[in-house]
């Protein structure tokens, strides 16, 4: 089924000639008073709450609630809304709802507690992550995916590496612990912790910047470390590995890979299995990407791009399955992991399911770690298939770019990324926010030189990946997404709904046979979970990348959604730009119920116009601008986009920024870090000449935009 979005039919940027170019593409507080006429004290029972990231330990996001159903969903309306500060951009979190209180994070790891019935702000907690690590802000794009709850405490991982326990009723700090062994501005925390067996577990990101991945479990009451599992070996010159699993993994590495840390960070997927008392980790990409630098013998590089099972009590290795041996493209196994019991070939199997970036859907026996099936859920030309006997992909020729550029599907955005998928045991289907985009992968001498200059423990450069990735829209529908209903038993699509843009929100499915999803172009949909028919939609007036949740308070079912476009969209430039603008389209919390009558706050329409700031009389030093372009593409485009076109919502458009054209102002922002409290990273390691070069490049692309905008 193909659906055309009802919004923004005009004004969509059709030109993709600036999309990424040769840009290095990397993986990826007081509230405004609530708008609500309704009140009431919230009381609840745990059966109707949403107490953990994926609702329960299966991470299925399948709600048993059914007041909102195919008959009543047509009357679903807004119960209340809350505007958040403009710095709370790119909302990704799954809110939790416990006892009538919503808990969620916005940008910069700020925690909010709101009354789930009225939207009243109960408390906020700002860990001031920017103060502790002003450099690390450059690695997060302000991203944060939420908190964990257990036994009256809220747990949040601050982007600067601290794990913090808060009193759920008051927001007061119970304890704070540092999850870094030492301060490292290349790491960051963007994911939600998980709680289990009196412990709380958290990982970190940063493989793209040259780190070594690990997860750590802490005592919930004291914050003391219980165990830690490293996902890749350490430098063998430092002595024996931490455990036998890492000694075995060491045999799968070659060369001087340890200079870049190895990667394998656990920044999203962590699932606890109470039946088997196991933790499943989804690990990230390699560091660096280029195997000719990192791994000249072409070994597997465990446990990068893998699903790893650990004993939940001790953190000891149980089994692993590697999705991409010798990973080389920013492919990763960091998508959510869902647990289920499936009948496969007449046999009941305890399985886990994942749709990682590489475009294959994996069903794995979670008792043994054996791969049961793997098929393409998205266009994936990098491999013909997955061999079920060996579990290894049959790779297409030339995809490792040793002999020149290689173009294939998917891009590092993936067929699916971190956006939550859901599973309904009633329909037997998994609902995936899928997407499509090709990319060209290649390595230049400059890429290799940058990687060689950037080793673990230094902060001079920020993308030591040893190669480049350029988005290449080839098929007519490249850059689009879909809501895909996938049958995990038969490994086939049952239905799909086309989405106008590819960077959309996660999904929620209910026992009443509804599946909900928000989209990049600002709509919130309810579909029939069996066939995909659209049953309801609501214009939320900003892009959605977060998943919705549902809960019941005082006998009334609610659906809550965080609204605010962002994340890694900036690197997509015009192709991923639905017209949302930083500081123009506010981030919000929206809550719906049957019969809700609260009007949406007034909000400007999507805006594709740009008003470049340029003085044609000012000269441009072309050599300086060329140096500035290289610096910009590996340092600034992550948030501000190629050529300054950053899909709007994450950061200011530098083509319109007067500060970017004022050397003194630009230097104060970059080197002195005067805007770190608002999420602008500090770059105090750069030189005055680099500031000048950057200014020249910004002036250059602003002038080009101004000339394009002038009438003939």
N, C-alpha and C positions, 0 to 999 in steps of 0.2 A: 504494500500500500504506500503510495506516495502522497505526501501532504505538503501543500504550499503554505508557508507561514502567512498569517493574515497581516503581519506587521512589516513596515519598512519595505514595501514593494518598490518604492522609488528611493533613490539616494544610495543604494547599496553600491559600494565601490566594486566595479567590475574589473578594473585593471589590477593585475597581480605582478606587474613587471618589477616592482620593488620588493616583492615578497622575499625576504631574507637575503636575496642576492648571494654574496659569498660570505654572509654573516655566519659566524660560528654559532650554532644553535645548541643550547644546553637543555639538558633534561626537562628541564622544565623546572578623666573621661566621664563625662556626664552625658546621659542620653537626652535627646529631645523628648519632652513628655509624650506619653503614648496618646495616639489618636483613637479614642474609644469611648462610647457612651455607656459602656457596661461595667459592672463591678461585681463584687462577690468574693468571699473568702474561699481559697482553694483548699480542698481536702481530697485525698485520693487513696487508692490502694495500689501496691506494687504491680498487680496484674495489669493495670491500665497505664502504667508509666512507660517512659522510654529511658531506661537507666544506663544504657551503655552505647557505645559507638554504633554497633550494628543491631541494636535493640536487645539482643541476647548473645550468648556465646557462639551461636552458629554464624553470626554476622550476616544473617539472611535478609534483614530489614523487612521481614514479613510480619505484619501486624494482625492480631486476631480481631481487632475492632471492626464493627460493621454498621454503625449508625450511618456513616457516609457510605453509600452504596450506589449501584447504577440507577436506582429510582430517585434517591435524594440528592445526588451530586449536582444536579441541575440547579439546586437552591443553595449551593455552597457560596458563601459570601464572606467578605472581610469582617472579622470580629474586632481586630485592633491592629495598629501599626506603630512602629517606633523607628524614628530616624536616628542613625548613628553618626558619629563625627566623620568628616570627609576622609580622615586618615584611616578609617576602618574599611579600606578598599579591598576588593578582591575577596569577598567573604566565601570561605570554603568549608566552614565547620559544620559538623552534624551537631545540632543542639541536643542536650539531654533534658529530660523532664522527669523530675522526681518530686512527688508530694505536692504538686501544684506549682513548682518553680522550674523555670527554664534556665539552663546553664549553657553558655557557649563562649567561644573566643572570636575576636575580630583580629585585625592586623596587629602586629607588634605584640602578640601574645596576651592582649588585654582580655580579662575575663568579665563577663556580664552575668548577673542573676536577675531575672525578670519574673514577675507574677505571670503565670501561664494563662490566667483567665483575663487579666486586665492589661497586661503589658507594663505595669508599673515597675520602675527600676528599684530593686531591693538593695543591691550593692554592686560595685565594680571593683576590680582589682587590677592595677597596672604594675607589672613587674619591672617596668622601666628597662626593658631589654636593651634599648638603644644606649643607655648609659653604661651598661656593662660591656657591650661589644659593638661600638659604632661602626666598625668595619664589617662585621658579620651581616649587617642589614643588606649588604649588596647581594647576598646569596639567597635571600628569602622572598624577595618581591613582596614583603609584608604578609606572606602566606601563613595560615595556621588552621588546622583542621579539627581542633576541639579539645575537650577535657575528658577525664574519667571520673566516675563517682563510685564510692563504696563506703558504707557504714558512717554516714554523716560527714564525709570529707570529699572535697573536690581536688583533683590532681591535674596540674597543668605543667607542660614542658615549655619553659621560656626559650625563645629563639637563641639566647646567649648561652644555653647549656645547663641552666638550673632546672631541677625538678622541684615543684612547690606544692605543698599540701595546704589547703585552705579549709576553714570551717564552712560547711555548706550553708549554714544559717546566717552567718555574719560576714563571711569573706575574710575573716582574720586569719593570719598565717599560723599554721600549726608547726611547720618546719620547712626548711629549704636545704637542698643538697646540690652540690655541683656534680653533674654527670660527666664532665670532662676530667681526664687525668691532669691535664694542664690547659691553660687558656689557649684556644685555637680558633681564630676567627674564620677558618675555612669550614668548620662545622656549623651546623645550625639545627634546631629542632623546629619542625613544622607540623609534625603528626600528633595525634591524640595518644596519650598513654592508654594502657589497658590494666584492669585490676583482676586478680585471681588469687585464691588461697591465701589471703592476707598480704599479698604482695602487689606492687605496682611496677609495670615494666615500661621502659621507654628506649627508643633508639635515637638515631639522628640522621641528618642528611650531610651532603658535602662531597660525594664521590666525584662530582664534576670538578671540584677544586683541589683534589689530591688528598684524600683522607683514607683512613683505615676504619672499616665499619665494625660496630659492635652494638649489642643491646645489654641493658642492665636491669636486674630486678632488685627492688628495694622493699624493705619492711614498711607497710602502710602506716604503722603507728609511729615509728621512730625516724624513718628516712635512711636507715642504715642499709648498706649494700648487702644483699643476700648472695647473688651470683652475677657473673658477667660472661657473655659468650661473644668472642671475636669471630667475625665472619670470614676473614682472610688472614693468612699467616703474617707474622711480623718479619722484620729484617732478620734473616738467619744469623747475621753476625752478632746479634744481641744475645744469642744463647738459645736454649731449647724453646719450643713453642709452648703456649699456655696449657695445651691438652693434646691428647692423642689424635683427636679429629683434625686439629691444625697441623700436627706432624704429617698426617696423611695428605692433607691439602697442600702442604709445602711441595710435595712431589709433582704437583700440577702447575707449578710456576717456574719460569725461567728468566734469565737475564737480570737486570737491575730494577725490576718492577717496584720494589719497596721504596724507591725514590719518590714515587707518586702515591704511596699509601696503599694502593691495591683496590680501593673502592668497596663495593658490596654493602653499602650503607642500608640500614633498615629505617626508612623515613616514613613509611605508611602502614604496610601490611603486617599486623601482628594479630593472631587469632588463638584463643585458648580453647582447648578441647577438654571439658571436664570428664567425659567418658574415658578417655585414654590418659588423662592428666599430662597432656602434651601442649607445648607452645609451637605454633607454626609461624615462621618468619618468611617474609618475601624480601629478598635482598636486591640491591640496586646494581647499577652498571659498574663497569671496570674503571679504574683510574691508572693511567690515562686510557682513552678509547683505542688508540692505535696499537694493534698487537705487534707490529714490527718493532716498536720501541719498548713496549711493556713486556712482551712475551715472544721473543724471537724464535723459540722452538715450537710455537703453536700449541702449547699444552692447554688443558681445560680451564685453569684458573678457578679452582674452588675456593669459596662458595659464592662467587659472583653470579648474579642473575639466576638465583636458585630459590627453591622452597626448602627450608631446613626445619626439621622437627627436633625439638628439645624436650628433655624431661622437665616438667614445670617446677618440680621441687629443687632440683640441683643445677639446672641449666646444661646438663650433659647432652651431648649429641646423640640422637636416635637414628635418624636417616636424612637423606637429602635427595632432591631431584633437581638437576640443573636444566633450566629452560634454554639457555644459550651458552654452550661451551665456548670458551675463548671469545667472549663477547667483544664486539668491535663497533657498535653502532648506537650506543646509548639505549639499547634494549634492556629491559629490566623486569624483574618479577615482583614489582612493588604494588601492583593492583590488589584490591581487597581479596581476601581468601574466605570463601564461604564453605561451611561444613554441612553435609547432608547425608541421609541414608537413601541410596538408590538401588533399584533392582536392575542389575546389568547382566544380560545373558542368563536370566533366570536365577541369579544369585544376589542375595542382599549384601550390599557393600557399604561400608563406612567410607565416605569419600570426602575429599576437598576439591573445590573448583576454583579456577582462576582464569581470567582473560587478560593476560599481560600485554605489554605494548607490541610484541612481535606478531600479533594477529592470529595466533592459535588459541583455541579454548582447550584447557587441560582438565581432565578428570583423573585424580590420583587416589589410590587406596591409601587412606591416612594411617592405617595400621602398619602397612609394610613399606610404604613409599613407592610402590610399583605404579608406573604409568598405565592406566587402563585405556585411555583414548585421548586423542588430540587431533582436532580438525580446525580448518580456517574459519573463523567467524567474521573476518574482514579481508579485504584484498591484501594478500601477502605473497609477494613474488620473490622474496629473499630465499625461500626454501620451497622445495617441491612438496614435502610432507615430513611427518615425524615418524621415524621407524619405531614401532611399538616393541620390538625385541630389544633394541639397544637404548631406546628412549632419546636417541639423538636426531637432530634435524638433518635432512638431506639437502644441503645448501646448494643454491644455484651457483653456477660458475662466475667467478670474478667479483663476488660481492665484498671481498675483503680489500678492495681498492689497491692491491699491490702494484698492479700494472696500469693504473689510471682510474679516473672517476667511475663510480658505479651508481646507477640509478635504479631504484626499486621501491616497492611499497612494503611496509608503511614507513613514514617518517618517524623520528624519535618521539613525536607526540603519541604515536602508536595507533593501533586499531581501537585501543581503549587505554586510558591512563588511570589516574588515581580516583576519578569521579566514581562514586559508589554504585555498584550494581546490586540487584536484589534477586531473591529466589522465592518462588511460591511453591510449597509442597502441594497445594491444591491444583494448580495447573501443571506443575512439573517443569516450569519454564524459568529461565534466568533472564532478567531484564537489564540489558547492557547499554550504557550511553556510548555508542560506538562512533568512530569517525574514520575519515579517509583522507590521506595525503601521501604523495610520493616525495622522495628526497634524493639528492645526489650526494654521495659520500666520496671525499677525496682528501689527499694529504699534500700540502705544499711544503717547500723548504722552510717557509716562514712559520708554518704550524709546528714543524719539528723543532725548529730553533727555539720557539717560545716554550715548548714542552721541556726541552733540555735545560732551559734557564729556570724553570719553575720546579722546584723540588720540595718535598715535604718539609714544613717548618719555615718556609719563606713566604712572604706576602707580596712579592713584587708584581706578579701577574696573576690573573684570576681564572683563566680558562686553559689549564695545561693539558688539553685533551689530545694534542698531537695530530689533529686533522681538522677538516671543516665539513660542515653539513649545510647544504643549501636546499631550501624548499623548492620543489619543482612541480607545480600544478600541471598535470598532463591530461588526465581524464577530465571530462567536462564537470564531473561532480567532485573532483578533488577540492578539499576545503569545506566539505559538507559533513554533517553528522547524521546519525539515525538512532532512533529508539528501537533496539533489536531484541526480539523475544527468541531466546535460544533454547532448544531442547538438548539438555546435557546427556541424556541417555542415547539418543539417536544421532547426536552431534550434527544438528541441522537447524536452520532458521525456520520458525513457524510463521512469523510475520515481522514486518518492520515499518516504521514511520520515518519518512525523510525529514531531517532538520536542515534549516537554511545555512547554519554555521556549524562548525564541528566541535567547538569548545562549550559543551552544554553541561547541565547539572546532573547529579546522581539521581537514582530512582528509589521509589518506595512502592511496595505492593501490599495489598490488604486481603484479608479473608473474604471481603465482600467483592472480590474480583475486580479491583481497581488498581491501576498502576499510575503513579504520579511522577512527573518530571518537569522541571523548569528549564528554559532554553536561553541561549545567548542573546536572542533578539527580544527578550523581555516578556515571554509568555509562560504561564504555568498551566499545565495540561493534566487532565485525568483521562485515561484510556481504559477501554475494556481489556482486562488482562488476558482474555482468551483469544481475541482476534484483532486488537489494536484500534478498534473504532474509537474515534474521539467523542467523549461524552461531555466534556466541560473544558473551558479555558478562561483565563483571567489575565488581563494585561497588568503586569507588575512594574512596568516602567523602568526597568533596569535589567541588565543581563544576569543570568543565574548560572552559577557553577556548583553551588552547594546542593546536597540532597535534602528533601523534606523529611519531616518526621510526623507521626500522629500519636495522640494520647487522649485519655479521657479524664475529665475532672468534673465532679458533681453530676455524673451521668451524661455529660455532653462531650462529644468527640470533637477534637480540634486537629488542624493540620498547620504546622509551622514551617516557614521557609525563610532562610537568610538570602537576601537579594543584594547583589553587588558584583559586577563583572570584574575579572582580573585574573590573577595567577600568571601563567607563562604566556599569555596572549600577546604581550608586547612584541615578542620576536616574530610574530606572524604578520605584523604591519597591517596593510589595508585588507588582506584576505580575512583576517579575524576581527575586523572592526565593524561592530553593529551600530556604531554611532553614539555610544555612551562616553561621557566626558568627565574627567576628573574634576571634582568640586561642583559640577553642574547637575549630575544625576546622583543623588545621595544613596548611600548604602542603607538598607532597612531590614527590620524584622517584620514579617507579615504573618498573621495568624488568622485562619479561616474556620468557620463553622457553618452548619446548615442554618440558613436564615440570617446570617451575618449581614448587617446593613451599613457598616461604617464605610464612608467614602475614602477612596485613595487620596492621599495628599497631592496637591497640585505639583506636577513635574513636567519639565520641558520635554519636548519630543526629541528623538534621536537627532544628533547633529553631526553631519559629515563635513561641514564647512571648516576651513582653516584660514586664519588671518595672520599670515607670516609677518614677523617683525624684521625689516631689513632697510638699511640705508644704502642705496646703490652707490653712493659716493665713497663708502668705506672700501678699501682694497682688500683683496683676498690673496694671501701668500699661498700659492698652489702647493709648494713643497710642504709647508707647515700643515695645510689642510689635509694632504695625503697622509702625513704621519698621524694627524688627529683622527682620521677615519679609521685607521687600524686600531688605535687606542679605543675609540668609541665602540667599534664592533665587538671587541672582546671584553669591554668593561661596562659600557653604558646601555647598549641596545637591549640587554636583559630586561630593563624596565622601560626605557624610552623608545625602543623600537628602531628598526632599520631606517635610516634617513630621517629620524625624528618622528616617524609615524608609528606610534606605539599602541594602537588600538584604544587609546584614550583613557580608559578607566583606571589604569594602575598608577600612572604618573603624569605630570604636566606635559603637554606637547611642547617640546623645545623649540619648535618653529615659531611658537607664539610667546616664548619666554624672554622678557627683557633682560633678566639676570644672565641668561646664557650668552648675551651679546655684550655684556659689561664685564671686562676682564677682572676688575677688583671684586665685583659681586660673585663672579664664578669662582674665583680663587678662594674667597671666604667660605663659600658653600662646600667646595670640594676638600680643600686642605684643612681649614679650620673647623669644618663640620657644624656650622651654625644651625643646620636644619635636621640634625639627627633625631631630635625628639619627635619630628613629624615623619620619620621614616626614610629620610634621605641619607644614604651612607656617607661615611667619612673616607676620604682618600688621602690621608696625610703622608703617604709614602711617595706621592708623585711630585714631579718637579714643576717649577714655574714655566719652563718651556712646554711641558706637556699640557699645562692649563692653556697656554697660548695656542698650541696646536689644536686642542679640542675646541677652543673658541672659533678658530678658523674653519674647522669642519662644520660646526653648527651654523656659522655664518654662510657657508657654502650651500648646505642643503636648505637653509631658510631662503636664500636668494633664489634658488631653483624653484622652490614652492611659490615664492612671490611672483616670479616670472610666469609660471604656469597659471597662476590665478588672475593675472592681468588680462583684461579684454584686448583683443587684437585691434 
